[in-house]
Amino acid sequence: LSPGQLDVLAAMAEGRSNRGIAEALHVSEAAVEKHVTGLFRALGLQPEVGEHRRVRAVLLYLRAVGRH
């Protein structure tokens, strides 16, 4: 993942909305959406009925961070 995607993912793990992430990182909401789309693609997270990709992405992030 790119540094921008990692920043967005970390903010998602804090429970921030796209707007909250944009404000915290001083970027546009469109930039946040672009990073979110890119990280979903990079993590291989496809839209699935009954599942939230944001939650799945955060869980993957937390597992990776926990390994350090």
The 8 nearest C-alpha neighbors of each residue, nearest first, counted from 0:
[[1, 4, 5, 2, 38, 41, 3, 42],
 [0, 2, 4, 3, 5, 38, 6, 34],
 [1, 3, 5, 4, 6, 0, 7, 8],
 [4, 2, 6, 1, 5, 7, 34, 0],
 [3, 5, 7, 1, 34, 6, 2, 0],
 [4, 6, 8, 2, 3, 7, 9, 1],
 [7, 5, 3, 9, 4, 8, 2, 10],
 [8, 6, 4, 10, 5, 9, 11, 3],
 [7, 9, 11, 5, 10, 6, 4, 12],
 [10, 8, 12, 6, 11, 7, 5, 13],
 [9, 11, 13, 7, 12, 8, 15, 20],
 [10, 12, 8, 14, 15, 13, 9, 7],
 [11, 13, 9, 10, 14, 57, 8, 15],
 [14, 12, 10, 11, 15, 9, 8, 57],
 [15, 13, 11, 12, 16, 10, 19, 9],
 [14, 16, 11, 19, 13, 10, 20, 17],
 [17, 15, 19, 18, 20, 14, 11, 10],
 [16, 18, 20, 19, 21, 28, 31, 15],
 [17, 19, 21, 16, 20, 28, 22, 15],
 [18, 20, 16, 22, 15, 21, 17, 23],
 [19, 21, 17, 23, 18, 22, 15, 24],
 [22, 20, 26, 18, 28, 24, 19, 27],
 [21, 23, 25, 19, 20, 24, 18, 26],
 [24, 22, 20, 21, 25, 19, 26, 10],
 [23, 25, 21, 26, 22, 20, 6, 7],
 [26, 24, 22, 21, 23, 27, 20, 28],
 [27, 25, 21, 24, 30, 28, 22, 31],
 [28, 26, 30, 29, 21, 31, 25, 22],
 [27, 29, 31, 21, 30, 18, 17, 32],
 [30, 28, 32, 27, 31, 33, 26, 21],
 [31, 29, 33, 27, 28, 32, 34, 26],
 [30, 32, 28, 34, 33, 29, 35, 21],
 [33, 31, 35, 29, 34, 30, 36, 28],
 [32, 34, 30, 36, 31, 35, 37, 29],
 [33, 35, 37, 31, 4, 32, 36, 38],
 [36, 34, 32, 38, 37, 33, 31, 39],
 [37, 35, 33, 39, 34, 38, 32, 40],
 [38, 36, 34, 40, 35, 39, 41, 33],
 [37, 39, 41, 35, 40, 36, 42, 4],
 [40, 38, 44, 42, 36, 37, 41, 43],
 [39, 41, 43, 37, 38, 42, 44, 36],
 [42, 40, 38, 43, 39, 37, 0, 44],
 [43, 41, 39, 40, 44, 38, 56, 0],
 [44, 42, 40, 41, 39, 45, 38, 56],
 [45, 43, 39, 42, 40, 52, 46, 56],
 [44, 46, 43, 47, 39, 52, 40, 42],
 [47, 45, 44, 52, 48, 50, 51, 39],
 [48, 46, 50, 45, 49, 51, 52, 44],
 [47, 49, 50, 46, 51, 45, 52, 44],
 [48, 50, 47, 51, 46, 52, 54, 55],
 [51, 49, 48, 47, 52, 46, 55, 54],
 [52, 50, 54, 53, 55, 49, 47, 46],
 [51, 53, 55, 54, 56, 44, 50, 46],
 [54, 52, 56, 51, 55, 57, 11, 39],
 [53, 55, 57, 52, 51, 56, 58, 50],
 [54, 56, 52, 58, 57, 53, 59, 51],
 [57, 55, 53, 59, 54, 58, 52, 60],
 [58, 56, 60, 54, 12, 59, 55, 61],
 [57, 59, 61, 55, 60, 56, 62, 54],
 [60, 58, 56, 62, 57, 61, 63, 55],
 [61, 59, 57, 63, 58, 62, 64, 56],
 [60, 62, 64, 58, 63, 59, 65, 57],
 [63, 61, 65, 59, 60, 64, 58, 66],
 [62, 64, 60, 61, 65, 66, 59, 67],
 [65, 63, 61, 66, 62, 67, 60, 59],
 [64, 66, 62, 63, 67, 61, 60, 59],
 [65, 67, 64, 63, 62, 61, 60, 59],
 [66, 65, 64, 63, 62, 61, 60, 59]]
